[in-house]
Amino acid sequence: MKTTVIKRTIIISIAILSLLYFSLKLFSSTSNTNLTLQQVLNENYLNSIQQNNQQNQQQQKQTEELTKKLEDIANNLLDKQEQRIKELEKDRKNLERKLMELKRPPVDSSLREKLAFLFPYDQNRKFPAYIWQTWKYGLNDQRFGDKFKEGETQWAVKNPGFVHELFNDDTSAAIIHHLYMNIPEIIQAYELLPSIILKMDFFRYLLLFARGGVYADVDTLPLQAVPNWIPENVSPNEIGLIIGIESDPDTPDWRKTYARRLQFCQWAIQAKPGHPILREIIAQITEFTLDRAKINNLDLSTKNTNLDIMRWTGAGVWTDVIFTYFNDYVQSGIYSKVTWKDFTKLEVPKLVSDVLVLPITSFSPGIGIMGAKDEDDPLAFVKHYFENIWKES
């Protein structure tokens, strides 16, 4: 009986040991399998990441290549467009020249008739969006002057929809020869003027008469955009010329400094082409210059050059022509007499016929005399530095 029990015990022990052995074997095999599987998964994950990186790099490279091709195409199109614009502009100028040559005034026409024929006046048209300036130096010349360059820049910045052109002495002469090729006496008078300041004065009248727009001296700084010059209660169709008061002295010795008791300035003017005031001042300067040339008297006065300039091409004759226009009822439609007293101490814009007269603050703010207000005044449009640039010329 005992022997049987012992055998059973041995058999059971052997069975248990065998079971333990196979269990351990199975666990070891499973662990190895799991480890191998993890390694495979890790390797696959790394391979996937590497493949994704390679694909991303390849896609990025393709994107960069495509972007470069598109940029090259765009630049090529822009270059072609710019070249085409230049060609069209060249064709336009050639066509304009041919039209100018064909548009000849009648041979027996007077100077004023020739001017009216070539550049007719239409009050109802829009003010051309031009800003004209002139200076003897180019923008890239170091002698241009930082103050003048800032002003030139601001005229463009504050008036983004305007064509802005800066002329030098050579290009000024070229454009005048082009515009007035059919009125040789004007070109002759322009060339005869003995001083650059006289030519600068004459140039602004000639250019505004033919092209219209805004003329501004190079020593000016715009404080507001040009469209702000016109009050809200005035239609641009009612205006053909915008001017400002230059001086309004109330001292008895005003004749020592000024040609007239009240003068209109010319460092900032806006006009529509063909305005009668511009036509008349061009005619008067031309005739006066040619008459002086006949008697060999083209020199400026050495005693008072400033006043001589004012009376020849400057604010003196400019003011005279404006008042003559106001008092010609056929042209202006005004039947009452207009004098300087109608504008002295003017504080708000005043429309007289088709001429908008701005107060002294508008083009001479901050000068501290003659009633001019500060530069932050709502009617302050243009700051003038009074640099006497003609002396530098």
C-alpha positions in Angstrom: 0.0 0.0 0.0 2.8 2.4 0.9 4.6 1.5 -2.2 1.6 2.4 -4.3 1.4 5.8 -2.6 5.0 6.5 -3.1 4.8 5.7 -6.8 1.8 8.0 -7.2 3.7 10.7 -5.4 6.7 10.3 -7.7 4.5 10.3 -10.8 2.7 13.4 -9.7 6.0 15.2 -8.9 7.3 14.2 -12.3 4.2 15.5 -13.9 4.4 18.8 -12.0 8.0 19.2 -12.9 7.3 18.5 -16.5 4.4 20.9 -16.5 6.7 23.6 -14.9 9.4 22.9 -17.5 7.1 23.2 -20.5 5.5 26.4 -19.0 8.9 28.0 -18.6 9.8 26.9 -22.1 6.6 28.4 -23.4 7.1 31.7 -21.5 10.7 32.0 -22.8 9.6 31.4 -26.3 6.8 34.0 -26.0 9.2 36.6 -24.5 11.6 36.1 -27.4 8.8 36.4 -29.9 7.5 39.6 -28.3 11.0 41.1 -28.3 11.5 40.2 -31.9 8.1 41.6 -32.8 8.9 44.9 -31.0 12.2 45.1 -32.9 10.4 44.6 -36.1 7.9 47.2 -35.3 10.6 49.7 -34.3 12.5 49.1 -37.5 9.3 49.5 -39.5 8.5 52.7 -37.7 12.0 54.1 -38.4 11.8 53.1 -42.0 8.4 54.8 -42.3 9.8 58.0 -40.8 12.8 57.9 -43.1 10.5 57.3 -46.1 8.2 60.2 -45.0 11.2 62.5 -44.6 12.5 61.6 -48.0 9.0 62.1 -49.5 8.7 65.5 -47.7 12.1 66.6 -48.9 11.2 65.5 -52.4 7.9 67.3 -52.3 9.6 70.4 -50.8 12.2 70.3 -53.6 9.4 70.0 -56.2 7.5 72.9 -54.6 10.6 75.1 -54.6 11.3 74.2 -58.3 7.7 75.0 -59.2 7.7 78.2 -57.2 10.9 79.3 -59.0 9.4 78.5 -62.4 6.3 80.5 -61.5 8.5 83.4 -60.3 10.5 83.3 -63.5 7.3 83.3 -65.6 5.9 86.2 -63.6 9.2 88.2 -63.9 9.3 87.5 -67.6 5.7 88.7 -68.0 6.5 91.8 -66.0 9.5 92.5 -68.1 7.6 92.1 -71.3 4.8 94.3 -69.9 7.2 97.1 -68.9 8.8 96.8 -72.3 5.4 97.0 -74.0 4.5 100.0 -71.9 7.7 101.8 -72.9 7.0 101.0 -76.6 3.4 102.3 -76.3 4.7 105.5 -74.5 7.2 106.0 -77.3 4.5 105.5 -79.9 2.2 107.9 -78.0 4.9 110.6 -78.0 5.7 110.1 -81.7 1.9 110.3 -82.5 1.6 113.4 -80.3 4.5 115.0 -82.1 3.0 114.3 -85.5 -0.4 115.6 -84.3 1.3 118.8 -83.0 3.0 119.2 -86.4 -0.3 118.8 -88.2 -2.1 121.1 -85.8 -0.7 124.4 -87.0 -2.5 127.7 -86.3 -3.4 129.9 -89.2 -0.4 131.9 -90.5 -1.9 135.3 -89.9 -3.0 134.5 -86.3 -1.9 136.7 -83.5 0.1 135.3 -80.6 -2.9 135.0 -78.4 -4.9 133.4 -81.2 -2.2 130.8 -81.8 -2.1 129.9 -78.1 -5.9 129.6 -77.9 -5.9 127.5 -81.1 -3.3 125.0 -79.9 -4.5 124.8 -76.3 -8.2 125.5 -76.0 -9.8 126.0 -72.6 -12.6 123.9 -71.2 -13.7 124.8 -67.7 -15.9 121.7 -67.4 -13.1 119.2 -67.8 -11.3 117.7 -64.8 -8.1 119.0 -63.4 -5.4 116.8 -64.9 -3.7 114.7 -62.2 -0.2 116.0 -62.8 2.4 117.4 -60.4 5.2 119.3 -62.1 8.4 120.4 -60.4 11.8 121.6 -61.7 15.3 121.8 -60.3 18.8 121.9 -61.8 19.9 118.7 -60.1 18.6 115.2 -60.6 17.2 113.1 -57.7 20.3 111.0 -57.5 22.6 114.0 -57.3 24.0 114.5 -53.8 23.5 118.3 -54.4 19.8 117.9 -54.7 19.3 118.6 -50.9 17.7 116.5 -48.3 15.0 119.0 -47.6 14.1 119.4 -51.2 14.2 115.6 -51.7 11.8 115.1 -48.8 9.4 117.6 -50.3 9.6 116.0 -53.7 8.9 112.6 -52.1 5.9 113.9 -50.1 4.3 115.4 -53.2 4.2 111.8 -54.6 3.3 110.1 -51.3 0.4 112.4 -50.5 -1.0 112.2 -54.1 -0.7 108.6 -55.1 -3.0 108.9 -58.1 -1.1 111.7 -59.7 1.7 111.6 -62.3 4.7 113.4 -60.7 7.5 114.7 -62.9 10.7 116.5 -62.0 12.4 118.5 -64.8 16.0 119.7 -64.8 17.3 122.6 -66.9 17.8 120.5 -70.0 14.5 118.6 -69.9 12.6 121.8 -69.2 14.0 123.4 -72.4 13.2 120.2 -74.3 9.6 120.0 -73.3 9.0 123.7 -74.1 10.5 123.2 -77.5 8.2 120.3 -78.1 5.0 121.8 -76.8 5.5 125.1 -78.6 7.2 124.0 -81.8 4.4 125.8 -83.8 4.8 129.1 -81.9 8.5 129.9 -82.5 8.3 133.3 -80.9 7.6 131.7 -77.6 10.6 129.4 -77.9 12.7 132.4 -78.9 11.6 134.4 -75.9 12.3 131.5 -73.6 15.8 131.1 -74.9 16.4 134.9 -74.7 15.6 135.2 -71.0 18.9 136.1 -69.3 18.4 134.4 -65.9 17.4 130.9 -64.8 14.8 132.3 -62.4 13.1 134.1 -65.3 13.0 130.8 -67.3 11.7 128.9 -64.2 8.8 131.4 -63.9 8.1 131.2 -67.6 8.4 127.4 -67.6 5.6 127.0 -65.0 3.1 129.1 -67.0 4.0 127.4 -70.3 3.7 123.9 -68.9 0.5 124.5 -67.0 -1.1 126.2 -70.0 -0.3 123.2 -72.2 -0.8 120.3 -69.8 -2.6 121.6 -66.7 -2.2 120.1 -63.3 -0.2 121.4 -60.3 3.1 123.2 -60.4 5.1 123.4 -57.1 8.5 124.8 -56.5 11.1 122.4 -55.3 11.4 124.2 -51.9 7.8 123.3 -51.0 6.4 120.6 -48.7 2.8 119.4 -49.2 0.8 119.3 -46.0 -2.4 117.9 -47.5 -3.4 116.1 -50.6 -4.2 118.3 -53.7 -7.9 117.4 -53.8 -8.3 119.0 -50.4 -7.6 122.4 -51.9 -11.1 122.7 -53.2 -13.8 123.3 -50.5 -16.7 120.9 -50.3 -19.2 123.6 -51.2 -17.5 124.3 -54.5 -17.6 122.0 -57.6 -14.4 121.4 -59.5 -16.4 122.2 -62.7 -16.7 125.8 -61.5 -12.9 126.2 -61.2 -10.3 126.6 -63.9 -7.4 128.0 -61.8 -6.4 127.8 -58.1 -4.1 130.4 -56.6 -3.0 131.6 -53.2 -2.1 134.9 -51.7 1.6 135.5 -51.5 1.8 138.8 -49.6 -0.6 141.1 -48.0 1.5 143.8 -46.2 -0.2 146.6 -44.4 3.0 148.8 -43.9 3.5 152.0 -45.8 6.9 150.9 -47.1 5.6 147.8 -48.9 7.0 149.0 -52.2 10.6 148.3 -51.0 9.9 144.6 -51.0 6.9 143.9 -53.2 5.8 145.0 -56.6 2.1 145.2 -55.7 0.2 145.9 -52.5 -1.3 142.4 -52.5 0.4 139.7 -54.6 -0.7 136.2 -55.7 2.0 133.5 -55.3 3.3 131.3 -58.1 5.2 128.6 -56.1 2.1 126.5 -56.0 -0.6 126.8 -58.8 -3.2 124.4 -60.0 -4.8 124.9 -63.5 -6.7 123.4 -66.3 -5.1 123.5 -69.7 -5.6 126.6 -71.8 -6.8 128.9 -69.0 -7.0 132.5 -70.3 -4.9 133.9 -67.4 -2.0 131.6 -68.3 -2.5 132.5 -72.0 -2.3 136.2 -71.3 0.8 136.0 -69.0 2.6 133.9 -71.6 1.8 136.4 -74.3 2.9 139.4 -72.1 6.2 137.8 -71.1 6.9 136.8 -74.8 6.2 140.3 -76.1 8.0 142.1 -73.3 11.1 139.9 -73.7 11.2 140.2 -77.5 10.7 144.0 -77.2 13.7 144.2 -74.8 15.7 142.1 -77.1 15.1 144.6 -80.0 16.7 147.4 -77.9 19.4 145.1 -76.5 18.2 145.4 -73.0 17.9 141.9 -71.6 19.9 142.5 -68.4 18.3 142.4 -65.0 18.5 145.5 -62.8 21.5 145.5 -60.5 19.9 147.9 -58.0 16.9 145.7 -57.2 16.9 142.4 -59.0 14.0 140.9 -57.0 11.6 143.7 -58.1 12.8 143.5 -61.6 12.1 139.7 -61.7 8.6 140.3 -60.1 7.7 142.7 -62.9 9.2 140.6 -65.7 8.0 137.1 -65.0 7.2 136.9 -61.3 4.5 137.7 -58.8 4.1 141.3 -60.0 3.1 140.7 -63.5 1.3 137.5 -62.5 -0.9 139.6 -60.1 -1.5 142.2 -62.8 -2.7 139.6 -65.3 -5.1 138.1 -62.7 -6.7 141.4 -61.8 -7.0 142.3 -65.5 -8.9 139.0 -66.1 -11.2 139.7 -63.1 -12.0 143.1 -64.5 -12.7 141.9 -68.1 -16.3 141.0 -67.9 -16.3 139.3 -71.3 -13.9 136.7 -70.0 -14.7 136.6 -66.3 -18.4 137.5 -66.3 -17.8 140.0 -63.4 -19.4 143.4 -63.9 -18.2 145.0 -60.7 -14.6 146.3 -60.3 -12.3 143.9 -58.5 -9.2 145.2 -56.6 -6.7 144.0 -54.0 -9.1 145.2 -51.3 -11.4 142.3 -52.1 -8.7 139.9 -51.0 -6.9 141.6 -48.2 -7.0 139.8 -44.8 -8.8 136.9 -46.6 -9.3 134.0 -44.2 -11.4 131.5 -46.3 -11.2 130.4 -49.9 -13.0 132.8 -52.3 -14.3 131.9 -55.8 -14.1 134.8 -58.2 -15.3 133.9 -61.7 -13.5 130.5 -62.4 -10.6 131.3 -60.1 -10.4 129.9 -56.6 -8.3 132.3 -54.4 -6.9 130.7 -51.2 -5.9 132.7 -48.1 -2.3 133.3 -47.3 -2.3 130.5 -44.8 -2.9 127.9 -47.5 0.5 128.3 -49.3 2.4 130.2 -46.6 1.5 128.7 -43.2 3.7 129.4 -40.2 5.4 132.5 -41.5 4.0 134.5 -38.5 3.2 137.7 -40.5 0.4 139.1 -42.6 -2.3 137.0 -40.9 -0.8 133.6 -41.9 -1.8 130.9 -39.5 0.1 127.8 -38.3 0.9 124.7 -40.3 -1.8 122.7 -38.4 -4.6 124.9 -39.6 -7.2 123.1 -41.7 -6.5 125.5 -44.6 -2.7 125.0 -44.6 -2.0 123.0 -47.7 1.6 123.7 -48.8 4.6 124.8 -46.7 7.1 127.1 -48.5 10.7 127.2 -47.3 11.5 130.5 -49.0 15.0 129.1 -49.9 15.5 131.7 -52.8 16.5 128.8 -55.0 16.9 131.1 -58.0 20.0 132.6 -56.2 21.5 129.1 -56.2 20.8 128.7 -59.9 
